[in-house]
Amino acid sequence: MSLVGAGPGDPELITVGGAARLAEADVVVYDRLANPRLLALAPATAEMVYVGKMPDRHTLRQEEINALLVECAREGKRVVRLKGGDPFVFGRGGEEAEALVAAQVPFDVVPGVTSAIAAPAWAGIPVTHRALSSSFAVVTGHEDPTKDDSSIDWAKLATGVDTLVLLMGTARLAEIAQQLVEHGRAASTPAAVIEWGTLPRQRVAAGRLQDIASVARDAGIGSPAVTVVGEVAALRPELRWSDTRPLSGARVLVTRTRQQASDLSRALAREGAEAVELPTIEIIAQADPAEVEAAIAGLRTSAYGWCVFTSANAVGLFCGHLRDAALDARAFGRAQIAAIGPGTADALAREGLRADVVPERFIAEGLIEAFGARVMRGQRVLLPRAADAREALVGALFGMGAGVDELTLYRSAVPRDADAEGLRRLRVGEIDIATFASSSSVRNLVEMLEGDVAPLRRLRIAAIGPVTAQAVRDAGLEPAVVAATHTVAGLVAALVADAATSRPPAP
């Protein structure tokens, strides 16, 4: 049994230890403020139990959560209690630990990065500063409602520390500010309220102690939020960084497969965007065992001079068949290997294989050009690929005098379980940019929208390359951005360049 801090929101801020516990979990019991993307770190077989609490309603009472943890642990399961921030910083982790001790359930604690420090840092506010703040206190703004009196000594806190960090309590902010002023804190003290700290949706309202409650209310700041009171809050205009990144505030639709989406989502988040994942492709393996066996035999006997991969999916599936046959990279024998682009070459490298050819243009035509300088006549080529792949490469290789054996490994389809939340956000206008990394992702999204492309007309559309861009045009839309380098990194770079000219500067 592990009590694990999920960190303040950004999934990259979970600790190495926390990620390791999730990777071994049989059951994950998680809170509202634990980023859902962290659940992907757990095994696919792990049971996910949501016990989140809203200010006005709770999925389970705390006593029920305690009992659930004890029950799961007693069943011999590896249980991770995933809590937003740090388990012991106003996360009621102490109460859960007490319940485990009472039930004689062994446990450990993996501390997390608390929002008390991380949210201000993301807003450009250090909680300490040698010239401005030598001390800080973290205080809850929402005490146990069953207590008769507050246990917070506002009289001492008002002037006893340089920086005050308030967790929760936006609804009581005016009352708290009044308490601080009445007990000696200057009404002109700089203050800031940070909503959804460390996430792309982060918003900050800055003012003075005397008016911070009204400033936050007028800005529509809500829960979850962290409030900072102290001279360090005045450093924000100088030190702000997270909301000045090129794509800050942009809501970007990621339409790659669920397995591939994370790379693009992470890259977008580093540039400040909120990645909204809406997988439009499901990879369905459909290889004929006899054909796979014949292809592997041809490689091992050096019947093939080349093996050409046009997608990372094909690499993963083909190498999976090699492993099933108790084989490894040596099975390629003397065959040279070609990859359509660096993403496919990276997939090969992860399997211990080096691509002999990677074209300058990462499309089938680029691969054809790369082969043009080589003698292909009389060569036999193995082409593991998708059932719905383009025919341009096959025709060109035949034209060069090569023999081509196509090995169909998979087909792409519209996901059987569409992401309802992603579709909802697209339909109601909560998306700014749509990204497409393949032609099939365009066609499948149009199908998921039942042919209604109106929601997409409002967006800036970014395509990973010219083939995908043409699929966008075939759908009656016009891409605003086409990456010059047809990779995930190239797509993000193109969006950053586009933002520099098409988006107004951050306020």
N, C-alpha and C positions, 0 to 999 in steps of 0.2 A: 504494500500500500504506500503510495507516494502522494504527498501534497505538493503540487507543482505550481510555481508562479508562471503565468502565461506572458508576463510582461505587460506594458502599457497599451498595446494595440497593434503596432507594427509587428507583423509576424517574424521579422528578422531579429527582433529584440528578445526572443526567447533564449534562455541559456542553453549551452551545449548539453548540460545535464538534463534539463527539461526535455529537450528534443530526444535524448537517449531514452528517457523513461517512456515517452509517448511511443517510440518505436517498438517497445516491448509490451505494450498494454494489451490486456484482454478487454478491459472496460475503461471508458473515459467518461467521467462525470464532469461536465463543464458548465461554466457560467456565461451570462450574457456578454460580459466584457472580454472574454477569451476569444481572440480572433478565430472565426470558423476555419480559416485556411490552415491553422495549426492541426486540425483534425486529420488532415491528409498525411501527417507524419506518423500516424498510428497505422497498424496493419489493417488491410481491408476487411479482415474478419472481426475486428474489434467492435464491441457494442458501444454505441454512443448514447449517452443519457444527458438530456438537457435539463438543467435545474436553475435556469436563469431567473433573476428577480428584477422586476421593474419597480420604480418608486411606489406605484400604486397597486401592484399585484405580484404575487409570487407563484412560480410553478409548483414548488414544494416548500413547506415550512422548514425552517432550519432543523428542527427535530427529525423531520422525515428524511432530510438529506443525511444527517448523521447516521440514522438507522440504515439507510441504503448503502452507505460506505461500509458499515460493519457487516451487513449481510453479504455483499459482493466479496469482501475480503475473506470472510469465513468459508466461502465456496471454493477457496483456493485460487481465485482469479487474481491476475496482476492488475491492480486498480490504480488509475491515475485520476486524482482529483485536480482538475485544471482550473485554476482561479486567476482572474484578471489581476495584473500587477504582481504584487507579492502576497503570498498566502497570509502573512502575519501583519500586514499593514491594512487595517480596517477591512480585512477580507473574511473575518470570522473563522480564519484558519485555526486560531487558538482554541475555539470551541469545538471544532471538528477533531483536533488533536486530543482534546480532553475526552471526547466520546470514544475515540479509538483506544486510548489508555484504559478507560473504564471497562471496555470490552476485551481488553488484553489482546488487541490487534497490533502487531508490529508495524511501524511505519517509518518513513523518512521524509524530510522536507527539502525541497529544491527551491531556494529563494528565487524570486523574480525581480526584474527591474520595476520599481514602483513608479506609478504615474506622478507621484509627488515631486520627483526629480526630472523624469523624462519629459513630461508634458511642458513644463517651463523651458527645458533645454530646447525642445523642438520649436518653441515660440521665440527663441532667442533671449531667454531670461535665465541667467545662472542664479541658483538659489543662494550661493555665496560668492563674494567678490572681495578681494583683499582691501580695497578702498571703501567698500560700501556695506559689506555684510559679513560678519564673523560668526554668525549663528543663525540657525533657522529652526522652526518648529513645524511639525505636521499635525494638523488638527482636523478632526471630522466635523463637518457642518451638519451632520445628521446623526444625532445620538439615538440611543435606544429609547423608543417612545414610551416604554413601560417604566422608565425611571422617574422618580418623583421630582428630582432636581437635576440640573445640569452639573456634570462633574468638571466642566471646563472653567478654569479660573481666568476669565477674560481680563480682570484687573491686572493680573501678573503677565499674561501673554501680551497685552496691548503694548507694553514698553519693555518687556523682559527679553525679547529676541529681536534681531534685526529684520529677519524675513519670516513672514507667516505664510504657510501653504495650507489652504483649506481644501479638503477633499469632499466632494458632494456639497450639498447645502445651497445650491443656487437659489432655491425657493426662499431661503432664509438670509440671503446675502445682505439685504437692507438692514435687517435686525442685527446681524453680526457686525456690519460696518458701524452701526450706531453704538453698539457695545464697545468697540475698539476706540472710537472717538471719545465717548464718555469717560473712558478710563485712561485717557492721555495720549492716544495715538493721533498724530496730526491729521486733520481732515484732508490736507493736501498731499498725503503720502501716495506715491504712484501705486497703481494696482492694475491687474489684468486678469481676465477670465478666459480660460482656454478650454474650448469644447472639442471632444474627440481628439485629444492630444496624441501626436505621433502618427495619426492616420491622414491620408490625403484629404479627407473631409474636414480636417481641423480648421477651426475658426477662432479668432482672438478678438476680444473687446478690451480696449485699454482706456484707462481714465485715472481718476483720483479716488481715494477712499470715500470721499464725500458723495461721489456721483456714480461709482462703479456699478451699483445695483441697477440704476436706471439705464446706464449705457449698455449693460449686458442685456437688460430686458428689451430695449429698443432694437438691439441687434438680433433679437430672437435666439440668444444663446440658451441652450437647455442642457439637460443631463445626457451623458456624463460630462462633468466639467471640473477643472481645477482652478482655484483662485490663488493668485500670488499678491501679497501685500508687502511692500517694502521698496526701498530706493532702487533695488536691482531691476524692478519692473520698468524703470525708465530707460534701461539699456536696450529694450526691444527694437526701437527704430534703427539702432546701430548694428545690433547683432542678429536680427531676424534673418533666417536662411531657408527654412523649410518651405515657406510660402512664397519664396521668390525664385524657385526653380522653374525651368522653362515651361513645364506642363502643369504647374501648380493649379489646383482647382478643376482641371479638366477631367471629365468622366469618360473613360475610354472603354469601348466594348471590345472584348477579346473573344474571338470566335474559334480559336484552335480547339483541338481535342482536349478533353479533361487532363490527360497525361502531359500534354505539351504546353498547356496554357501558362504554367507557373513561370517559365523562363521569361516570357513576354510580360507577364504581370509584374514580376520583380523589376524588370528593366524600366517599365513605365513608372512604377512606384518610386524608383530612384530619381526620376525626373520630376516627381511631384504629383503625378496623375493618380486618380482612383481607377484601378482596373476593375471592370465589371465583367466577370467571366460568364459567357454564354456559349458553351460548347455546341457547335453546329455539326460536328463530325464524330461519328463513332466508328472505330476501326473493327471490322469483323473478319477474323481469320477464316480463310476458306481454301487452303491449299489442299491439293490432291496428294495423299501420302506417297503414291507410286511415282508421281512426277517429282516430288521433292527428293525421293530416294535416287531417282535417275539423275537429277541435277547434281546432287552431291557426289555420286559415283563418277560423273563426267569431270568434275573438278579434281577429284582425287587421282584420276587416271590421266590428267593433263589433256583431256579432250577439248577443254575450253582455253582459248588464249586470253579471253577477257571475261570479267564479271562486272557488270555495270549496275550501280545502284542509283535510283533517282529519288529516293526518299529515306529519311531516318526510320520510318516505319518498316520499310522493306529490310533494312539492315537488322533491326531488332528481331523481326520475325524469322528471317533466314538464319541468323546466328542462334536463335532459340531452337530451330530444327537441328542445327549442328550439335548443340548441347544434348538434345534428346537422343541423338545417335551416339553419344559419348565421344564426340569429336570437338576439335577446337580450330584455331586459325590455320593450323597446318593442313587442314582439309582443302584449302585453296590451291595447294600444289604450286604449279608454275604459272597459274593464271594471274594476269595483271588486273588491278582493280581500278575502276573509275567511279567517281562520285560527282553528282550533279552540282554540288555546292559545298561550302564549308560546314553547313549544318549536318549534311549527310556524312562528310568526311570526319566530323567530330564523333558521330555515332559509330563509325567504323573504328576510330581510335579507341573508343571505350571498350571495343571488343578485341583490342590488340591487333588491329589491322591498319595499314597505312595505304591511303589512296595514291595510286601512281599518277592519276590525272584528276585535276579539279579545274574546270574551265574558268575563264575570266568572267563570263556571263553565266549566271547560275540558273539557266533554263536549258531545255532540251537542245535548242538551237546552239547554245554555247558549247554544249558537250559535242555536238556534231562538228563544230568548228575546230575543237581541240583534237578530235579524231582525224580531221582532214589532213593534218600534217603527218599522220602516221600511215603506215601501210596496213590497211584493214582487209584487203582482198585475200580471200581464203581463210580468214580467221573465223573461229566459231565463238560466238558471244552468248553468255548466259545473262539474262535480264530478269532478275526477280523484281516484281512490281505489283501494282494494284490492278484490279480488274478493269477499272475505269480510267486508266492512264492514257495520256495522249499517244497518238500513233506516229508522231513526227519522227521520233528517234528510231523506231523500228524501220520505217521506210527509208530513212537516210542511210542506216547501216546496210540494209539490203542494196541500196544504190552504190555503196562503196565496195560491194562484192563480198560482204561478210554474211555468214550464216547466223541467224538469231534464234535462240530458244527462249521463248517467254515462259516465265514461271510465275503464275498468278498465286500470290500469297494472301491477299486480302482484298476486301472492297470497303469503300467508305459509304456510310449511310447516315441518314438523319438520326440523331439519338432517340432511342425509344422513350427515354424519360427526359423530356425537355425541361430546362431550368425555368420554372415558372416565374421566379423573381426577376431573372435577367430579362425575360420577354416583357414582363410588366413594366420594368424601368425603361425599356426601349420604347414601348408603345405610348407611355405617358410623357415622354420627352425628358427623361432624366439622364440622357446620354448626350455627349457632345461630339464624340468622334467614334467611328466604327473602323476597326482594323480587320483586314482579311489577309491570310497568309497562303491561301490556295483558292483555286477556282471553285472547288467543291464546297468550300465554306460559304462562298457567295450564294451558290445555287441552293444549298441546304437552308440557309437562313431565309431566303425568299420563300421556300417551301414551308418553313416553320411559321412564317407570317401569312401563310395561305395566299400568297401572291400579292399581298398588299404591301408595296414598298414605300408607302407614304411616310411611315416613321423614319425611314432611312433618308428621305429627301431633305430632312431638316439637319442632317449631320454632315460633318466633314468626313469623307471616306478616304481611308488610306489603304493602299494595296502594296503587297510586298514586292511586286514586279509587274512587267508588262502583260504576262499571260493572265494573271489575276485581275489586273486592271481591265483587260478586255472582257472578262466575265462580269465585272461590275457594269460595264457599258451594255453588255448583252441583257442585263437585268433592267435596263432603262435608267441607269444612274450614271453619275460622272464622278470619277475619283478626283479628289482635290490633291492627293499626295500619292506619288508612285516612287517607291524607294529605288535609288540608283544601284545600291548594293542589296541583292535579294536575300537578305538574312534578317533574323529578328533584330540584331543590332543595327542593321541598315534601315529597317523600318522605323525603329525608335529615333534614330538620327534624323531621318527625313521628317518625322513629326516635330522634333525639336526645332529643326530649321524652319519648318512651316509656321510654328508658333511664334518665332521671332518676327515674322512679317505679318501674320494674320490676327494675332491676339493682342489686346491692349495690355500695357504693362500692369503688373500687380499694384494695388493701391498701397 
